Amino acid sequence: MKIRLLIAIFYFAFANQLAIAQKTVISGKVYDATTKETLPFVNIAFSNSKIGNTSNINGDYSIETYYATDTLIASFVGYKAQKIPIKKDEVQVIDFYLESGEFNLQEVVIDYKGNPADLILERVIENKAANNKEKLTAYEYDVYNKVEFDLNNVDKGLKDRRYMKSFKFIFDYMDSTAEKPYLPMFMTESISRFSYRKSPKARKEVILASKVSGLPQNNISQFLGDMYQNVNIYENYIDLFERNFVSPISNFGQRFYKYYLTDSAFIDQNWCYRLDFKPRRIQEMVFVGHFWVHDTTYAIKRIDMSFAEDANINYVRQIQLVQDYTQVDHETWMLSRDYILADINLSNKEMGIYGRKTTTYKNFVINQPRDDAFFSGVENVIVDALASDRSDSYWTENRHIPLAENEAELYQMVDSIKKVPAFNNLVDLVKLLFSGYKKVGPLEFGKYYKIYSYNPIEGHRFRLGARTSSELSENFRLEGHVAYGTNDQRYKYGISGDFLLSEQPRQILTLGYKNDLEQLGQSRNAFSEDNILSSFLRRTPRDKLTNVEGYNLAFEREWIRGFSTTFLANLREMTALGALNYLTYSESGSAVYIIDQGFIKDFNVGLYTRLAYRENFIFSGLDRYSIGTDFPTFEALYQRGISGVDNSAYDYDIVKLAVKDNVKFGIWGNLDWRLEGGKYFGALPYPLLELHPGNESWFYDNSAYNLMNFFEFASDEYLSLFATYHLEGLFFNKVPLLRKLKWREVLTVRSAWGRLDGAKHSQALLLPENMYSLESRPYIEGSVGIENILKIFRVDFLQRFTHLDHPNIATFGIRVMVELRF
């Protein structure tokens, strides 16, 4: 069973690769079957196709095509037609021997039953591989990209309101002729040259010119070309807004669409059929629209489609995709124009945003592959040094399509609006809500949700934090905080600095010092210990804290985009607080006593490596945000503990490996999973071991075991698996009431296996009461949840399946989280 499963996985994983179209090349002669003389001017064509040729004066013929059918037919007046089966995608020689015959023309009645649109669609699907540009040995083209964002549904009386007094001038740029009056606010343009080679596979894009309104151009120039913005309708699924939509020409399109043959006409001298399509069922991830199909090659000539009504997508009222294709040579179709319009807002009555992308392609070069030297180098997107400095005359000469009048004036408007204080105040407010910091000149104060918190050890905790802003410098940032507790009457503080040493390659140095409280055994995604929400919305009191005083250093270097290494060094002194104690035996080995301040002193160095192939980022100076990758992400960490450094006491080694990915299953949803394993070498006190991350709050934590207590399990050798399956409304969409609510199903399973050599580690420090090993059986919990409640909430119903006999645990729980998803 396992072998068959593996075979199936490998088959489906490589099925798309095997489907790439190859040329069918056939040659031969045509003879008279009786006299063996060659026959000239014989028609040779593929069955059910218009692709063919005629034998020459010597009876020779040849045909090369990507659009072969399974049978070749030779026909000539006075002879019987001969059919011979052929092998697709191969080079072969086929000779015909025609027999003479006499035919009387009789009445032929053709009675077709069925939907003619389905027959045309089948031909489109049969020829998808031949019409997909990926079949080509190589191709190149020029790309012009324009991306624009506009405010839509703008109230005509808005400009007369008091708070818009400073912005009145922008309404001179408004287009009121559209269905929803819109006001252009942001635009980018780029001109590039894209090159692709099939074997060995390589691609490269050179951004020759880029123009961005309102933003530093070097931050996003590499994303303005063709590499990251292409929608390929020949794929079975189209990825938009984090969802997989079924393409209208998917191999299984008839399961999701109804098709209608509605017209036929010449388009650019190509005779084409028009097929309209609409969903078979409402609220599935499909489109509605039409496409035109070339009658000979069955390639898509033009397609115009929109979201189906009631598609289960948040905040997107509508999206329209229009693509035009051009026949570059006899049997090659290339995308020549790509237009996408997205209407994003909360409701039809509120102001929203139009997002528009227009891309045009020209100057195609087909099947002339570049050499290895051209594709050399680690980056496949190159931004020309002069890209952001091109003159207006350069843009006028090289734009594929001229700008509209309001578009041409947009750059000037955006520069003007940035000088309006009210606009900058609005930007600061948005930053405050999302980052937690309030900007005041060159400083930012925050985070506002950490100003006050409570725990039994500190009592009422008050905190003030600040950091330098990009206004002071984009190449370094200093950050610090000070906090005070009314119970312990002690000040805590920390300071750190991040320094961008270079952008190419990206190198960042981080230095820091901290003397403050931490919650050990907490995931990286959990609310911090001084978050006001984590203070009160808990199922147990936060009384197992650790005071950590220490220094840290990190030096990160990115070798290529998505591949980086970070050198780490940490010196820290750890002290147990509250209900947490450090216990050890006396010298006689008989008594247990409590260790006072500063027992655990640790110094370690390490190397962290991360590989996310073709990961893309939007960045600005020190800050950057990943916009994901289509490939798995790998992580590796090695740490070495060294004794004798400022009285550090432990020698040890730690090795950790992890891999994570998001797997899309089309209409069946998608799976997020992470597998991690690690091993600790040496005798260590339990705070330095693997403390499996628990969660004692009422909020759901994506990176923790939500029904596990802090300090419940520790390991020195472990393997963990986190898996979350988003069904995206697969079942709820079929229930009328739930379909209207647009709820979505989510399933999770989390498990940990581990070993712990308690005798060895007790030499350093006794394990606390109610801390366990996972050697006897793994920890397992799972949940069934509902996402997209009121578009922002997720509720999970969790069940713990193992280790149910432990004290003070929750075997069942309901957890809530806030998440914004399309």
Residue, then its C-alpha position, 0 to 999 in steps of 0.5 A: m500500500k505504501i509503495r503504491l501511494l509513493i508511486a501515485i505521489f510521484y506520478f501526479a507530481f511529475a504529470n505536468q512535466l511529462a505533458i509538455a508538447q513536442k513536435t510531430v514530424i512526418s515525412g514520406k512518399v505517396y505511391d499508386a498501389t498498383t503501378k508503384e508510381t509516385l503521385p503528386f499533389v495528393n492531400i495529406a492531413f490529420s484526421n479531424s484537423k485542418i493541418g496538412n500538406t500536399s505531395n510535391i511533383n515527386g510524390d514527397y511530403s512532410i509535415e511538422t506540427y504541435y497539433a497532431t491527431d492520432t491518424l494521418i489521411a491521404s486523399f486524391v481524386g480517383y483513389k480511395a482515401q487511406k488512413i494510417p495511425i501515427k505516433k504523436d510527438e515523434v519523428q517518423v516516415i510514413d509512405f502511402y499506397l493509394e488504390s484506385g476506386e470509383f465513387n458515386l456521390q450520395e446524399v449524406v445526412i449528418d444528425y449531431k446530438g450534443n453540445p457543440a461547445d463541448l466538442i470545441l472545448e475537448r479540442v482546446i484541451e487536447n491542444k493545450a500543451a501545443n499552445n502553451k509557450e512552455k513547449l518552446t525551446a526558447y523565447e524572448y520578448d519585450v514587456y511593458n507593465k503598468v500597475e495602478f491603484d485608484l480610489n473608487n466609489v468616491d462621494k461627489g460631496l467628499k471634497d466639500r467636507r471640512y477635513m478634505k480642505s487640504f486635499k481639494f486639488i486631487f479631485d481635479y484628477m477624478d474620472s467621473t465617467a466610469e460606473k464607479p467614479y474613481l480617483p487615481m492615487f498610485m501608479t508604477e510602470s516598467i519596461s523589461r526584456f524577458s528571456y527563457r530557455k527550456s533546457p537546461k532550464a533558465r530564465k532572466e529578466v532585465i528591468l530596463a526602466s521603472k517609474v514609481s509614484g510616491l515610493p523609493q523605486n529601488n524597493i520594488s523595481q524587481f517585482l515590476g516586470d513579467m516574472y512575478q505577475n503572469v496568469n497562465i490560463y493554460e494551467n488547470y488552476i489560476d492562483l489569485f488572492e491566495r485561492n485556486f480558481v479553476s481555469p475555464i480551459s482546465n482539463f476537468g472544466q466541464r465538472f465546474y462550468k457550462y459552455y455555450l457556442t454563441d458566435s463565430a467571426f474573424i479576429d485579426q484575420n483568424w477565424c474563431y469560435r466564441l464560447d461562453f461559460k458560467p458556473r455549474r454551481i454557485q460560490e465555487m472558485v470559478f469564473v464567468g465570461h467567454f473566450w474566442v478559439h482559433d478554428t485550426t490550432y484550437a488556441i485561445k485567441r482572446i478571453d474575458m472573464s470575471f469572478a462568479e457571483d457570490a465567490n467566497i472571497n473577502y473584500v474583493r467585490q469583483i475581478q476581471l481578467v482579459q487576455d489577447y494572444t497573437q500567432v507569432d509564427h505558423e504554430t506559435w501563440m504568445l500572450s500579447r496583452d494581459y489586463i486585470l482589474a480588481d475592485i476591493n472594498l467592504s461594500n458597494k456603498e463604501m469607498g474602495i480601491y481599484g487595482r489595475k494591471t496592464t501588460t503588453y508584449k512585443n518583439f518576440v524571438i522564438n526558439q533561439p536559445r541564449d548561451d550559458a554565459f547570458f544566464s550566468g549569475v545567481e539573480n534572475v531579475i536584474v535592475d539596470a543601473l539607469a532604470s529609475d533615471r530614464s528621461d521622459s523622452y525615453w518613456t515616450e519612445n518606449r512605452h507600448i501604449p501611451l498614458a491617459e491624460n489623468e495617468a500622465e498627471l498622476y506622478q505630479m499629484v502624488d508628489s504634491i499630496k506627500k507635502v500635505p500634513a493631513f496626508n502624512n498624519l493619516v499615514d502615521l495613524v495607519k502605521l500606528l494601528f498595524s505596527g504599534y508605534k506612534k511616529v514623532g519626528p525621528l522617533e517612534f514610540g510604542k508598542y501601544y498594547k505593551i504600555y500596561s500589563y499584569n502578572p502575579i510576579e510584577g503586579h501592574r507592569f508599566r512599559l515605555g518603548a521607543r525606536t528611531s524611525s526611517e526619517l533618521s536613517e534607513n540603514f540603522r535602527l536603535e530600539g529600547h524600552v524600560a518597564y516597572g512592576t508595582n509588586d517587585q518594584r524593580y526596573k527592567y530594560g533593554i536596548s538593541g541596534d540593527f545596522l544594514l551594512s550593505e544591500q547587495p549582498r544584504q548584510i545586517l548586524t544586530l547587537g542587543y542587551k536585555n534585563d527583563l522577564e521572559q516566558l520560556g516554552q512559549s512559541r515565537n508567534a505567541f503574545s509577548e509576556d507584557n501584552i495587555l491581552s495576554s495578561f487577562l485572557r488566560r486559563t492559568p496565572r502567568d507565574k512561571l516566568t524567568n528573568v533573563e539578563g544577557y547580550n546577543l549578537a547576530f550577523e545575517r548575510e543573504w547570498i542569493r534571494g531566499f538563501s541566507t546564513t546568520f551567525l549568532a552569539n548569546l551570553r545570558e544569565m537566567t533566574a527562576l521567578g514565581a512558581l518556577n524553581y531551580l532545584t539540585y542535590s546537596e554535595s552529599g547527594s541526599a537533600v534538595y535545595i533551591i538555587d539562588q540568583g544567577f545559577i544558570k549562566d550560558f554562552n553559546v554561538g551558532l549558525y542558522t541557515r535558511l533556504a526558500y527557493r525563489e522567495n520574493f520580498i518587498f523591502s525598504g532598508l532594514d524592513r522587508y516582508s516576504i510575499g512567499t515562495d512556491f517551493p518548500t522552505f528549509e531551515a537548519l540551526y547548529q549551536r555550540g555551548i561553551s563553558g568558562v566565558d564570563n562564568s558560563a557553565y555548560d558545554y553542549d551541541i544542538v542540531k535542528l532541522a526543519v522544513k515547511d510548505n504550503v500545498k495547494f489542492g485546487i478546489w479541495g483547499n490547501l495544506d500548511w505543514r511544518l516538520e521539525g527535528g532536533k537533538y541536544f548533546g551534553a548534560l543541560p539544565y531543563p531551561l536549556l533543553e527543548l521545551h515544547p511550546g505550550n499555550e495557556s491563553w484563550f487565544y489560538d497560537n499557530s505555532a504552539y500546542n494549544l492544550m499543552n501547559f508551559f514546562e509540561f514536556a521537555s526533550d533532548e531529542y525530538l520530532s514535531l509535526f504541525a499541519t493545518y488544512h484549510l478547506e476554504g468552504l468546500f462543504f459549507n458552500k453547499v449548505p444555503l445558510l452557511r454559504k451566505l455566511k461565507w464560513r470556511e472549514v479548517l482542520t489541524v493536527r499537531s504532534a510531538w515525539g521525543r526522548l529525555d535522558g532525565a538521569k543525565h540532565s538531573q546532574a545539572l538541574l532537577l526536572p520540575e514537578n509535572m515535567y514529562s518525557l515523550e518517550s512512552r508515547p507522542y503528544i497529539e492534539g487536533s482541532v476542527g475550526i471555522e474560519n472567516i466568521l465576520k471575515i476576521f475571526r477563527v474559532d477552533f474546537l480542540q481535543r487532546f488525545t494523549h497524556l490525559d492523566h497529567p494534572n491541571i491540563a485541559t483535554f478540550g478547549i475552544r480557542v479564538m484568533v483574529e486573522l485577515r484572509f481573502 
